[in-house]
Amino acid sequence: MGRRGSAARAHTEPDDKRAVPGATSLAKGSDATSVELDRLIHERVRLGIVSALAVNESLSFTELKGLMGATDGNLSVHARKLEEAGYVTCEKVFHDRVPNTTYSLTAAGRSALERYLGHMEAIIKVTRSGQGGRA
């Protein structure tokens, strides 16, 4: 009998194999509409993590978990993907035998977020200009 269940699938996420900056083209045509999003940041929880870290010097695992409304496992997986991409750093220390994990946004993470926001702003601008003409 072959491998069954989610154990075999748990370590493979096809979308994340393409999750490189600029992997998804949203539109074709002029420069303003040739916008590509960073699929790694585009996912809701990961976007929330980098956004929260952009306005805070650092946040603990518990703080991020509360802000994102995520489970421990879900937050861990998303934070690890951001860490592997070099977008966040993770520092684990113990205080009175209690583990404390703190995350910070890296310069690469801040640049990736700025690019992502610029792409979203371009999408909004093109969409608004194409939907009603001039006001």
N, C-alpha and C positions, 0 to 999 in steps of 0.2 A: 504494500500500500504506500502511496506517495505522501508527501507532506500535506497536512490539512490545516484548515482554520486560519485564524488571523496571525498566528505566529509566523507563518511564512510571508505574509503580507506586511507585517508590522514594520519591517525594516526597509520596505521599498515604497517610495512615493514617486510615481512617474513624473508628476508636475515639478517636483523639486530637482529632478535630474536636469530639467531645463531652466531651473531657477538661477539664472545668471543675469546680472544687470543687463537690461535691454533685450531680454529674450522674447517679449511679447509685443508684436506690432499691433497697434489698435486701429490704425488707419493708414491709407496709402494716398499719395498725392503730394501736395505742397509741403514745404518744411514745417509749417504750422500744424499740419495734420499728420505728419509722419512721426507720431509720438510713440515711444516705446517705454513701457513700464518695467521697473525692476520687480519681477515676480516674487522675489524673496521678501521684499517689503510689502508688496501689495496684499498679502494675506492679512486678514483683520487683526489677529492677535499680534503678529509680528509688527505690523504698522503701529499698533497701540504701544508696543514695547519701545520702539525707537522714538515715537512721538513723546512718550512720557519721559524717556531719558534725555531727550533734547531740551526739555525745560527743567530738568532736575540734574544736579551733578551726579547723583547715583541714587539707586533705589534698591531696597532689599527684595528678596524673593517674595516675602509676605506682602510687601507693599504693591509690587507688580501684580501679584495674584489677585489682590483685592481690586485694583484698578481695572484689570482685564476681565474679572469675573471668570477666571479659568481654574481648572483643577490643577493640582500639583503636577501630574503627569503631562497634561497639555502644555502648561507653561514651560516645563522643563524641556520638552521637545522643541518648542518654538525658540526658546532662548538659546538652546544649543545650536540650532541652525544659524542663528544670527552670530553667535560666537565663532562658529566654524567659518563663516564668511568674513570675519574680521570686523563686523559692524558693532559688536559689543564685547566688553571684557567682563569676566566673571571672577570675583574674588571670594574664596571660601575661607572663613576663619571660625574658630570656636571661642565662645565666651561662656565661661563656667560650664564647659562640656556640652554646650548647646550650639549646634551648627548655625552659622549666619552667612548667607550668600548674598552678595551685593553685586549689582550690575551697573555698568557705566557705558555710555556711548563713546565709541572711538571716533577719531577724525574721519576715517573711511565711512563709518556709519552716518556721521553728520553730513558728509558729502553726498552719500547715497540718498539720504532723506531729502536733501535740498534738490537733487536732480528729480526725484520722484514728485515732489511738490511742484516743481517747475513744469513737469510733464502734465500733471493734473490741471494746473492753471491753464496750460495751452489747450487741453481738451475742453475745459469749460469755456474758454474764449471762443474757440472754433464752433462749439455747439451753440452758444448764445448768438453768435453773429449769423449763423445759418438758419436759426429758427424764426426770426421775426424781422429780419432785415434791420433797417434803421428805425429807431424810436422817434 
